[in-house]
Amino acid sequence: MERVPIISKVLESEERGKTMEKLAASLLEELNVETVFTIPIFGGIPVSESVVVTWIIMAVMIFGAYLLGRDCKVRTPGTRQQVAELIVTKLDKFMEGNLGEEGKQYGTYLAVVLIFIGIANLFGVFGFKPPTKDFNVPVALSLMSIILVEVAGIRAFGTGGWVKRFAQPIPIMTPINILEVFIRPLSLCMRLFGNVLGAFVIMELVELVVPVGVPAILSLYFDLFDGLVQAYVFVFLTSLYIAEAVE
């Protein structure tokens, strides 16, 4: 009789092991960057799925900007123009509120990044793999944002003033301030990539426990709401860094 609980525990352990192996395999498959095609120059340039999806998103954004921005009128604007003006006004107010008067000139770039990340995260709804699941994309976005932050500081205070700011509030803080330049892009990158990847892991676990019904409901949250939240957080933090750099 004592062997039955032992055998049961062994079977449960094996089942958990198989579950973890299945989750690990799904995670590796999700992280795998697939090459869609190769450009036959310079020995072959591989073009990944995330790059192709990014091109599609860029095309959608360009077409949307053209559609909303063409044939604008000073008087008696049409519905399309009113929608475009409403979007631009709301984005300008949002960016100016975060960036302040000195940093509002960088609002256009951040608005484009906000729209791009938002659309990229929503692309999973249409069966595409969101580019933000490719680690290279969050890295590139983070580096671009932090370079903009440092450029904003140089433009505001000059090269000399920008260098002196590393010694504020006291010179002993210089190493920490320099280290912060490298920590910020890492923080932005890992927050964006980690949340997108974390959502995938949660969905896989839910599907293993409750394969019907619940995953579809949670998918709406992670594919829609959470994707937009991550876009907002990324741009919000970048705007705070710029506002701090130009103060």
N, C-alpha and C positions, 0 to 999 in steps of 0.2 A: 504493500500500500504506500510505503514511503517513496517508492520510485516514481509514482504518478506525478506528484508535484515537481519532482526534479526534471522529469521528461517534459512537463508543461513549461517549465522555466526555460529549458533548452530550446524548445520550439519557439517560444516568445522571443528569445534572444536572437534566434536565426531570422525570425520575421522582421525584427527591428533592423538587423543587419542588412537584409534585402531592401528594406524601405530606405535606409540611408544610402545604399549603393544606387538605388533608382534616383534618389534626389541628387546625389553627386553627379550621376550621368546626365541628368537633365540640366544641371547647373553648368557643367562643362560644355554641353551642346549649346546652351544659351550664350555662353561667353565666347564660343568659337566664332572667329571672324572669317566668314566665307568669302571667297573671291568669286565675283560674278563673271568678270571677263578680264582679259589682259590686253593692254595697249601694246601693239607690236613695235615699240621703239625703245632704244637704249637697253636692249636685251630683254624687254618685256616689263611693263609696269602693271602690277596687279591692282585691280580696282575692286574694293570690297563692297559688300552689301550696304554697309553704313554710308559709304560715299555715294552710292547710287541713290539711296533714299534721301540723303542730304540734297543731292541735285534735284530730286523731285520736289522736295520742300521749298528749295530756292525758286524753282519754276512756279510753284503755287503762289509764293509770296510776291514774286515779280508780276505775275498775271493779275493777282488781286490788287496790287498797287496801281497797275495800269488801268484796270477796270474802274477802280474808285476815283482815280485822279485825273482821268481824261475829260476834256471838254468842261472844265470848271468855269463857272460864271460868277461875276461879281454881284449881279442882281438876279433875282428869281432863280436861286439854285434848285436843282431837282432833288428828288429823294436820295438818289445815289450820292450826290455831292454832300447832302446834309449828313448822311451816314458817315462819309469819310471825314467830314469836319468834326463830327462828334467823337469819332475814334481818336483823331489826332489831338483834340482838346483834352480828352480824358487822360491820354497817355502823357501829354505835356504837363498836366497838373500833377499827375502821380509822380513823374520824374522830378519835377521842380520841388515838390514837397520833400523828397528824399535827398536831392542833391544840393538844394539851397540855391541862392542867387548866383554864387560864384561858379558852381558846377553844373548849372542847367544846360550849358552848351554841349554837354556829353549825353544829354537825355535822348537824342535821336538814336545814337548807337545802342544804348541800353534798351530802348523800346523795340528795336529790331531783334536784339538778343532775346528779349522776353517773348516776342511773337514766335521766333524760331524754336526756342526750347519748348514752348507750349505746344506748337504744332508737332514737333518731333516726338514728344511724349504721347500725344494723342494718336499718332500714326499706328500704334498697336491695335487700335480699334478696327482698322481697315485691313488687318492681316499682315502688315509690314512689321519688321523688327525695328523698334525705335533706335535711331542712331546713338542716343545717350546710353544704350546698353553696351556700346563699343567703348572701351576705356579711353581710346584715343580721342574721342569727341569731347568728353568732359575735360580732358587734359588741355586740348587746344582752346576750348572756350575759357578755361580758367587762366591760361597763360595770356590770352588776348586781353582779358579783363584786368589782370594785374599789371600788364604793360601799360594799359590805358591809365590805371591809377597812378603809376609812377610818372608817366608823361604829364598827367594833369598837375602833379606836384611840381615838376620842373618848369612847366609853363606858368605856374602861379608864383613861384618864388625864385626862378632862375636856377641854374645848376649849382651855384655856390650855396644859395639858401636851402635848396633841396638836400644837399649833403649835410649842412649844419643841423637840419631837423633830426638827423639820426642821433645827435647828441642831446636831444631834449627828452625829458625835462632836466636831466643831469647827465654828464658825460659817461658815467658808469653804465647807463642804459643803452649805450651804442651797440654792443653785441646783440642784445635782445631785439633792438629795433631793426638791425640788419637781418637777423634771423626771421623776423616777422614778415619780411618781404618774400621769403621762400615758403613760410608756413601758410600764408593767405591763399595762394593758388592751390596748395595741397588741400586746404580746408574746403575751398569751393568745389574742387574736383571730387573729393571723396564724399562730400555731402550729396552732390547731384548723382554721382554714379552709385553710391551706397544705397540711397533711398530707392532708386530705380531697381537695383539688383535685389534689395531687401523685399520689395513688393513681389518680385518674381518668386523668391524663396517662400514667402508666406502663401502665395497662391498654390504653389506645388504642394505644400504641407496640407493646406485645406482640401485640395483635390484628393489627396491620399486618404484623409479622414472622412470627408463628406463629398463624394464624387459628383453628386447631383444637386442642383438648385443653388446652394450657397456659393460655389465658385462663380457662377454667373452674376450674382448680386455683388460680390466683392470685386469682380472684374470691372464693373462699372465705376466703383470707387477708385481703384488703383489706376485704371486706364484713363479716366476722365478727371476726377477731382484731384487726386494726388499728383498727377502729371502737371496740372496747372499750378498747384501749390509749389512744387519744386522749381518751376520756372520763375515764380514770384520770389521765392526765397533767394535764388541765385542772383537775380537782378537787384533785389533789395539790399543784400550784403555788399554787392559791388558798388552800388550807389552810396552806401554808408562809407566805404573805403575811399571813394572819390571825394566825398564831402569832407572827410577828415584830412585828406591830402591837400586840399586847396584852402583850408581854414587858416 
